[in-house]
Amino acid sequence: MALLNEQDAKTVREHFEKNLVDPVTLLFFTQTIACQFCRETQQVLEELADLSDQITLEVYNFVADKETADQYAIDKIPATVVMGAKDYGVRFYGIPSGYEFTSLVEAVVAVSRGSARLSEATMAALAEIEEPIAIQVFVTPTCPYCPKAVQMAHSLAVASDKISAAMVEAIEFPHLAQKYGVQGVPRSIFTETVHLEGAAPEPLYVAKLMQAAGKITQEEFDAMMGGDD
């Protein structure tokens, strides 16, 4: 049984026809045993790939294809790498269902275009980043605010070679949710230690990114925002 109804499939297909530029490859890492939602995630990706000739799905076994998994730094499943002309560091860990299906669609568009809709101020800030920064955005499929945070993180990854960004479905990875103190979603974690709650506007999100990059202090961040974090 198809997960996408006819109208939703038509809408996404038309969106891809208007916005995709270069081919996109979805690399899916799975296994048949002890993987919650692997089968369902693969079905989501198969249905998405069927909506455009520009999208190709490649399926890998997390254990048997360990070399490929290591190449893309995949350490948990289900995992999806969204590849455009290059690997922009865009990842999904867990099933991108519910509201997060929109994040998957927009990630495909972003890597296909190889660009992100970000302000000049954001692009200038990204140019100052010297060391790699990994962003993890914890979400649940029923959270209507989560896609904004995921799409912001993925946009930053597409815009900067120094940034990688992953959606992490909190219910599927409870040990990680506990490790990072996730009590509500979305919760963005920058370089393991800096965090941001909620679907923040671009300037606030980028300010947290710059704090993680060591370009501003917590006190400077608080002063910029006019209050405490």
C-alpha positions as CSV (number, residue, x, y, z in Angstrom):
1,M,0.0,0.0,0.0
2,A,1.4,3.4,-1.0
3,L,2.2,5.8,1.8
4,L,1.6,8.9,-0.4
5,N,-1.9,9.5,-1.6
6,E,-2.4,10.5,-5.2
7,Q,-2.8,14.2,-4.5
8,D,0.3,14.4,-2.4
9,A,2.3,12.5,-5.0
10,K,1.1,14.9,-7.7
11,T,2.1,18.0,-5.6
12,V,5.6,16.7,-4.9
13,R,6.1,15.6,-8.5
14,E,5.2,19.1,-9.7
15,H,7.4,20.7,-7.1
16,F,10.4,18.6,-8.3
17,E,9.6,19.4,-12.0
18,K,9.9,23.1,-11.2
19,N,12.8,23.1,-8.8
20,L,15.2,20.2,-9.4
21,V,18.4,21.2,-11.3
22,D,21.0,18.4,-11.0
23,P,20.5,14.7,-10.3
24,V,20.1,13.6,-6.7
25,T,21.1,10.3,-5.2
26,L,19.6,8.9,-2.0
27,L,21.9,6.5,-0.2
28,F,19.9,4.4,2.2
29,F,21.5,2.3,4.9
30,T,19.5,-0.5,6.4
31,Q,19.4,-4.1,7.7
32,T,16.7,-6.7,8.0
33,I,17.2,-7.6,11.6
34,A,16.9,-5.3,14.7
35,C,16.1,-2.1,12.8
36,Q,12.9,-0.3,13.7
37,F,11.3,1.5,10.8
38,C,14.0,0.5,8.2
39,R,11.4,-1.2,6.0
40,E,9.0,1.8,6.2
41,T,11.8,4.3,5.6
42,Q,12.9,2.4,2.5
43,Q,9.3,2.6,1.2
44,V,9.2,6.4,1.8
45,L,12.4,6.7,-0.3
46,E,11.2,4.4,-3.0
47,E,8.0,6.4,-3.4
48,L,9.9,9.7,-3.4
49,A,12.4,8.5,-6.0
50,D,9.5,7.4,-8.3
51,L,8.3,11.0,-8.5
52,S,11.3,12.2,-10.5
53,D,13.7,10.8,-13.1
54,Q,16.3,13.1,-11.4
55,I,16.3,11.0,-8.2
56,T,18.1,7.7,-7.8
57,L,17.9,5.4,-4.7
58,E,20.8,3.2,-3.7
59,V,20.2,0.7,-0.9
60,Y,23.1,-0.5,1.3
61,N,23.3,-3.1,4.1
62,F,24.7,-1.4,7.2
63,V,26.8,-4.5,8.0
64,A,27.6,-6.1,4.7
65,D,28.4,-2.7,3.1
66,K,30.4,-1.4,6.1
67,E,33.1,0.2,3.9
68,T,30.4,2.4,2.2
69,A,28.8,3.1,5.6
70,D,32.2,4.2,7.0
71,Q,32.8,6.3,3.9
72,Y,29.7,8.4,4.7
73,A,30.3,8.2,8.5
74,I,27.0,6.3,9.0
75,D,26.9,5.0,12.6
76,K,23.2,4.2,13.1
77,I,20.2,3.2,11.0
78,P,17.9,3.8,9.3
79,A,20.1,6.4,7.7
80,T,19.7,8.4,4.5
81,V,22.4,10.4,2.8
82,V,21.0,13.1,0.3
83,M,23.7,13.6,-2.4
84,G,23.8,16.2,-5.1
85,A,26.8,17.1,-7.2
86,K,28.8,16.3,-4.0
87,D,28.2,15.1,-0.5
88,Y,26.9,18.2,1.3
89,G,26.7,16.4,4.7
90,V,22.9,16.2,4.6
91,R,21.6,13.3,6.6
92,F,18.4,11.8,8.0
93,Y,18.6,9.3,10.9
94,G,15.2,7.7,11.3
95,I,12.1,7.7,9.2
96,P,11.4,11.1,7.6
97,S,7.6,10.7,7.9
98,G,4.8,13.0,9.1
99,Y,5.9,16.6,9.0
100,E,9.5,15.5,8.3
101,F,8.6,14.3,4.9
102,T,8.6,18.0,3.9
103,S,12.2,18.3,5.2
104,L,13.2,15.3,3.0
105,V,11.6,16.9,-0.1
106,E,13.3,20.2,0.6
107,A,16.6,18.6,1.2
108,V,16.4,16.9,-2.2
109,V,15.7,20.3,-3.8
110,A,18.5,22.1,-1.9
111,V,21.2,19.5,-2.9
112,S,19.9,19.4,-6.4
113,R,20.3,23.1,-6.7
114,G,23.6,23.2,-4.7
115,S,22.5,26.4,-3.0
116,A,20.4,27.6,-0.1
117,R,18.2,30.6,0.4
118,L,20.1,32.3,3.1
119,S,20.7,36.0,3.9
120,E,23.9,37.9,2.9
121,A,24.6,38.3,6.7
122,T,24.4,34.5,7.1
123,M,26.7,33.8,4.2
124,A,29.2,36.3,5.5
125,A,29.1,34.5,8.9
126,L,29.6,31.1,7.3
127,A,32.7,32.4,5.6
128,E,34.3,32.9,9.0
129,I,34.0,29.3,10.2
130,E,37.3,27.6,10.2
131,E,36.7,24.2,11.8
132,P,34.0,21.5,11.0
133,I,30.7,21.8,12.8
134,A,28.2,19.0,13.0
135,I,24.5,19.9,13.7
136,Q,22.0,17.4,15.0
137,V,18.4,18.3,15.0
138,F,16.2,16.1,17.2
139,V,12.6,15.8,16.0
140,T,9.5,13.7,16.1
141,P,7.2,13.1,13.1
142,T,4.2,14.8,14.8
143,C,6.1,18.1,15.5
144,P,4.9,20.9,13.2
145,Y,7.7,23.2,14.2
146,C,10.5,20.7,13.6
147,P,10.8,21.0,9.8
148,K,11.8,24.6,10.1
149,A,14.8,23.7,12.2
150,V,15.8,20.7,10.1
151,Q,15.6,22.7,6.9
152,M,17.7,25.6,8.4
153,A,20.4,23.1,9.4
154,H,20.4,21.4,6.0
155,S,20.5,24.8,4.3
156,L,23.6,25.7,6.3
157,A,25.2,22.4,5.4
158,V,24.6,23.0,1.7
159,A,26.0,26.5,1.9
160,S,29.2,25.6,3.8
161,D,31.7,22.8,3.4
162,K,32.5,23.2,7.1
163,I,29.0,22.2,8.2
164,S,27.2,18.9,8.2
165,A,23.6,18.5,9.4
166,A,21.4,15.6,10.4
167,M,17.8,15.1,11.3
168,V,17.6,12.6,14.2
169,E,14.3,11.1,15.1
170,A,14.2,11.2,18.9
171,I,11.8,8.3,19.5
172,E,13.9,5.9,17.3
173,F,17.2,6.9,19.1
174,P,16.2,7.3,22.8
175,H,19.8,6.8,24.0
176,L,20.8,9.9,22.0
177,A,17.8,11.9,23.1
178,Q,18.8,11.1,26.7
179,K,22.5,11.9,26.0
180,Y,21.7,15.3,24.6
181,G,18.9,16.1,27.1
182,V,16.1,16.2,24.6
183,Q,12.9,17.0,26.6
184,G,11.2,18.8,23.7
185,V,11.6,19.1,20.0
186,P,13.0,20.5,17.9
187,R,16.3,20.7,19.8
188,S,19.5,21.5,17.7
189,I,22.9,20.4,19.0
190,F,26.0,22.1,17.6
191,T,29.3,20.3,18.1
192,E,28.0,18.2,21.0
193,T,27.8,21.0,23.5
194,V,25.9,24.1,22.3
195,H,22.2,23.7,22.0
196,L,19.2,25.6,20.8
197,E,15.5,24.9,21.6
198,G,12.7,25.4,19.1
199,A,12.3,26.6,15.5
200,A,14.4,29.7,15.8
201,P,14.6,32.4,13.1
202,E,17.7,32.5,10.9
203,P,19.7,35.2,12.8
204,L,19.2,33.3,16.1
205,Y,20.1,30.0,14.6
206,V,23.2,31.4,13.0
207,A,24.2,33.1,16.2
208,K,24.2,29.8,18.0
209,L,26.2,28.3,15.1
210,M,28.8,31.1,15.6
211,Q,28.9,30.4,19.3
212,A,29.7,26.8,18.5
213,A,32.4,28.0,16.1
214,G,33.9,30.0,18.9
215,K,33.2,33.3,17.2
216,I,31.0,34.7,20.0
217,T,30.6,33.8,23.7
218,Q,27.4,32.9,25.5
219,E,27.3,36.3,27.1
220,E,27.6,38.0,23.6
221,F,24.8,35.7,22.4
222,D,22.6,36.7,25.3
223,A,23.3,40.3,24.6
224,M,22.4,40.0,21.0
225,M,19.1,38.3,21.8
226,G,18.4,40.8,24.6
227,G,18.0,38.0,27.3
228,D,19.2,34.7,28.6
229,D,19.4,31.5,26.6
